[in-house]
């Protein structure tokens, strides 16, 4: 009897509190309840998306290896780990359209991967913390970054998946110039492809492993230092199926990413891996044998185009991505004039081919005195057209390739050359 009376009084007190709330307090309470439900539903949606990522990876097949690997299946990526060398042979993930709206920031929570039974790397493989007399700590760097294979930014739609990208199983020793510049440029390129054509893309990343590689001697595990890394991307959209791979040396690379494009087949030969093992054989053969960068919509600015496919060019002709390697040589460069500027002060004309400022690959410069040798205005008549420029390739003050044209005979329309 006493308990019933007590419960009745508690209920009465709660009702009294509720009835004493102002209209504003009631609405704020309702909003908090809605927000709580919204967070719960969002968490459930994220969990389902993570499940879908791993399901898709397994459906097209993880890379198969002739030698045993320790397989770690995480929330949004799968890793094949080489226990003998203490590095991943590959990291496989889905680049989801959700990355375009994701807002999760870097976590930097580098840590061991509990799913790698043989043990992966540790912090002391990359640097050592040295205590100082004043109580602070200095860092002795061993010369290499803890470089991601599957980049954290590809998972910024999921806090859990992004955090898991910081497992040491997803790291390799990478030269700073490679990790922070050249490799980052390729990672940005993948997301740019996604932004231009939002749909799921499948990406495999890894080092070219060899038991004879030099090692990080100061590190605890003396990790091998890969000489090369690869990144593979495929698009399985019906009627648009394609793939390409990048093979890059572990150093700051001088050429743009397109210069390092190779076929997926060539990476299979180097690694001994069989990528996308469950794909239909005819589809796999088609996407793995080709390496045409121009098929991918990867431009950064409207109007920009990809350099012409190397193997479609006549002998002795080069695209804008190859121009840097031709510095000091007299050659013919082909590209589309995507931006043209006449500088009134210097009376010079600047033509950017394929990629406009500030991402230009190659520039044609016509100085004031040289303009007198033209019967037309280059900035008007050549803009938007594919041209062939013949001359000495030099380096400008920004380290970019340029040909300084002195007369109009050095420039021809590409259509005229094809005839």
Order of alpha helices (4+ residues) and beta strands (2+ residues): alpha-alpha-beta-beta-beta-beta-beta-beta-alpha-beta-alpha-beta-beta-beta-beta-alpha-alpha-beta-beta-beta-beta-alpha-alpha-beta-beta-beta-alpha
